[in-house]
Amino acid sequence: MQKIPEEIYSRIDNNIYNLEGARWWQPDFSLNLIRTLFNPFRVGYAKKIIEQIIKADQAKTRVLEVGCGGGILTEEIAKMGFITTGIDPSDPSLNTAVEHSKENNLKIKYEKGTGENLPFPANSFDVVLCCDVLEHVNDLPKVISEISRVLKNGGVLIYDTFNRTTFSKLSAIKILQEWKRWAIMPPDLHVWEMFIKPDEMRSLLKENKLVWKEHRGLKPSISYPKMLYYLHKRAIGELTYEEFGKKFLMVESNSTQIMYMGYAVKYE
């Protein structure tokens, strides 16, 4: 897999993280759905994998989140007792993350930077988390290379992303972003051509000394017709984002047709 062509990358609206960076923790905001819908599965999965692979004491385990945004997932990692660092290119998002961590007395180190150029020495971290990020970056091979570089030997990369299938185009692009009957996410938040097939991900991992271990799919905890019903209620303003986020969760699935989460271990 190569770097994303500029004519495709120019279509994605990553500027939302600058324009709306102060709103990450506001309950009635679209990106706060990451906390209510996705974090329960992500946090549980990350905790399970870290405990399986990393045998060191939590207080000595260094974890980096690449693309931390406003710190919604980063804070959950810090609460587990890990030495936690978050990095993101958006100043407004980072400012929000820093202030919120202070308000909650969490010791998290935040730095500005991109996945393509991580400002850390080689072999710095036991774990790297990269969730809802890989489908946003300009140079995916470079990001995976940089993550491998900063991981210690035996360290683990935990990630999730969207699969590039007809089903993901229908759900993540058409329903969530384009079709007004159901759309609740900002336009151009995702670009389908930037989604990543599992075999492409496995190849990139292999090229960068990362041994792929598994992929698990994600799905809503309710039926798709019921989810469409709630999406429509949110789209027409009969549900707030906060109310919508309480209707269901994303849970583990055997199907990776829309989204998948997985991990790989670095071996020199």
C-alpha positions in Angstrom: 0.0 0.0 0.0 1.3 3.4 -1.0 0.9 7.0 0.3 -2.5 8.4 -0.3 -2.7 10.4 -3.6 -3.2 14.1 -3.0 -6.4 14.2 -5.1 -7.9 11.7 -2.6 -6.4 13.1 0.6 -7.5 16.6 -0.2 -11.2 15.4 0.1 -11.0 14.5 3.8 -11.8 17.2 6.3 -9.3 16.7 9.1 -9.7 20.4 9.9 -12.7 19.6 12.0 -10.3 18.7 14.8 -9.0 22.3 14.7 -12.4 24.0 14.3 -14.2 21.9 16.8 -11.3 20.9 19.0 -12.7 22.6 22.1 -15.9 20.4 22.0 -14.5 16.9 22.5 -15.9 16.5 26.0 -19.3 18.3 25.3 -22.0 15.6 25.6 -24.1 16.9 22.7 -21.3 16.8 20.0 -20.8 14.2 17.3 -17.2 13.3 18.1 -18.2 12.7 21.8 -19.9 9.5 20.5 -16.4 8.0 20.5 -16.6 8.0 24.2 -20.1 6.6 24.6 -20.3 4.1 21.6 -16.7 3.0 20.9 -14.6 3.5 24.1 -16.2 0.6 26.1 -15.1 -1.9 23.5 -11.7 -0.3 22.7 -10.8 0.1 26.4 -11.7 -3.5 27.2 -9.9 -4.9 24.2 -6.8 -2.8 24.9 -6.7 -3.8 28.5 -7.0 -7.5 27.6 -4.3 -7.4 25.0 -1.9 -5.4 27.2 -2.3 -7.8 30.1 -1.7 -10.8 27.8 1.4 -9.4 26.0 3.1 -7.0 28.4 4.2 -8.6 31.6 5.7 -5.5 33.3 4.0 -3.6 36.1 1.4 -1.1 34.9 3.2 1.7 36.7 6.3 0.9 34.5 4.5 0.4 31.2 4.8 3.2 28.7 1.8 3.7 26.4 1.5 6.1 23.5 -1.8 7.1 21.8 -1.2 8.4 18.3 -3.9 10.8 17.2 -5.2 11.4 20.7 -7.6 14.2 19.8 -9.2 15.7 23.0 -7.9 12.8 25.1 -11.1 10.7 25.3 -9.3 7.4 25.0 -6.0 8.6 26.4 -7.6 9.3 29.8 -9.1 5.8 30.0 -5.6 4.4 29.4 -4.1 6.7 32.1 -6.8 5.6 34.6 -5.5 2.0 34.2 -2.2 3.2 35.8 0.1 3.3 32.7 2.7 5.9 32.0 0.6 7.6 29.3 1.5 10.0 26.4 -0.8 11.4 23.7 0.2 13.0 20.4 -1.9 14.9 17.9 -1.3 17.6 15.2 -4.3 19.8 16.4 -3.5 22.6 18.8 -7.2 23.1 19.9 -7.7 19.4 20.5 -4.5 19.2 22.5 -5.4 22.2 24.5 -8.7 20.6 25.4 -6.9 17.3 26.3 -4.5 19.1 28.6 -7.1 21.1 30.4 -9.4 18.1 30.9 -6.7 15.9 32.2 -5.7 18.6 34.7 -9.4 19.0 35.8 -9.4 15.2 36.5 -6.0 15.1 38.2 -4.6 12.7 35.5 -0.9 12.7 34.8 -0.7 12.5 31.0 2.0 13.9 28.8 0.7 15.5 25.6 2.8 16.6 22.6 2.1 18.1 19.2 3.1 16.0 16.2 2.0 13.7 13.4 2.1 9.9 13.0 4.4 10.3 10.1 7.1 12.0 12.3 6.8 10.9 15.9 9.0 13.0 18.1 10.3 10.2 20.2 13.5 8.1 20.3 13.4 4.5 19.0 12.3 1.8 21.4 10.4 4.3 23.7 7.1 2.6 24.3 5.7 -0.7 25.4 2.3 -0.1 23.7 1.1 2.2 20.9 -2.7 2.8 20.5 -4.0 4.1 17.2 -7.8 4.2 17.0 -9.9 6.0 14.5 -6.7 7.5 13.0 -5.2 5.3 10.3 -8.0 6.1 7.8 -7.2 9.8 8.3 -3.4 10.0 7.6 -1.7 11.1 4.5 1.1 8.5 4.5 0.0 5.3 6.1 3.2 3.3 5.4 5.2 6.0 7.1 2.9 6.1 10.1 3.2 2.3 10.6 7.0 2.6 10.1 7.2 5.3 12.8 5.0 3.3 15.2 7.3 0.3 14.8 10.4 2.5 15.3 9.2 3.9 18.7 7.9 0.5 19.9 10.2 -1.6 22.1 11.0 -5.1 20.9 8.1 -7.2 22.2 5.9 -4.2 22.3 2.4 -4.2 21.0 0.4 -2.0 18.5 -3.4 -1.9 19.1 -5.4 -0.3 16.4 -8.8 0.0 14.8 -10.0 1.3 11.4 -12.6 0.9 8.6 -12.5 -1.8 6.0 -12.8 -0.7 2.4 -15.9 -2.6 1.3 -19.3 -1.9 -0.2 -20.8 -2.3 3.3 -18.5 0.3 4.8 -19.3 2.7 2.0 -23.0 2.3 2.6 -22.8 2.6 6.4 -19.9 5.0 7.2 -20.1 7.2 4.1 -23.6 7.2 2.7 -25.7 6.7 5.9 -23.6 8.5 8.5 -22.3 11.4 6.3 -24.3 11.9 3.1 -27.9 10.7 3.3 -29.7 13.4 5.2 -32.4 11.0 6.5 -29.8 9.4 8.7 -26.5 11.5 8.5 -25.2 12.6 11.9 -21.5 13.0 11.3 -19.7 15.9 9.6 -19.4 15.8 5.8 -16.1 14.4 4.6 -15.1 13.2 8.1 -14.1 10.0 6.3 -13.2 9.3 2.7 -14.0 5.7 1.6 -10.9 5.4 -0.6 -8.7 5.9 2.5 -10.3 2.9 4.3 -7.9 0.0 4.7 -8.5 -3.6 3.8 -7.3 -6.1 6.5 -4.8 -7.8 4.0 -3.3 -4.4 3.3 -2.9 -3.8 7.0 -1.3 -7.2 7.5 1.2 -6.5 4.7 2.2 -3.1 6.2 2.7 -4.7 9.6 4.9 -7.4 8.1 7.0 -4.9 6.2 7.7 -3.1 9.5 8.7 -5.9 11.9 5.2 -6.1 13.3 3.7 -9.6 13.6 0.0 -9.5 13.1 -2.0 -11.5 15.6 -5.8 -10.9 15.0 -8.6 -8.8 13.7 -12.0 -8.6 15.4 -15.0 -6.9 13.8 -17.2 -4.3 15.4 -21.0 -4.0 15.2 -23.8 -2.2 17.0 -25.3 -4.0 20.0 -28.8 -3.5 18.5 -30.3 -4.5 15.2 -29.4 -2.4 12.1 -33.1 -1.4 11.6 -33.3 -0.1 15.2 -30.0 1.7 14.7 -31.4 3.4 11.6 -34.4 4.4 13.5 -32.3 6.1 16.2 -30.1 7.7 13.5 -33.1 9.2 11.9 -34.4 10.6 15.3 -31.0 12.2 15.8 -30.8 13.5 12.3 -34.1 15.3 12.6 -33.3 16.6 16.1 -35.7 14.4 18.1 -32.6 12.9 19.9 -29.6 14.8 21.1 -26.2 13.3 20.5 -26.1 12.5 24.2 -29.4 10.7 24.1 -28.4 8.9 20.9 -25.1 7.7 22.5 -27.1 6.0 25.3 -29.1 3.8 22.9 -26.5 1.2 22.1 -22.7 0.3 22.1 -20.3 -1.0 19.5 -19.5 -4.6 20.4 -17.2 -7.4 19.1 -18.3 -9.2 15.9 -16.9 -12.0 13.7 -17.5 -9.8 10.7 -14.8 -7.3 9.7 -16.8 -5.9 6.7 -17.3 -2.4 8.2 -14.8 -1.9 11.0 -12.1 -4.0 12.7 -9.8 -3.8 15.6 -6.6 -5.8 16.0 -3.1 -5.9 17.3 0.4 -6.8 16.3 3.7 -7.5 18.2 7.1 -6.1 17.3 9.9 -8.5 16.9 13.3 -7.4 15.7 
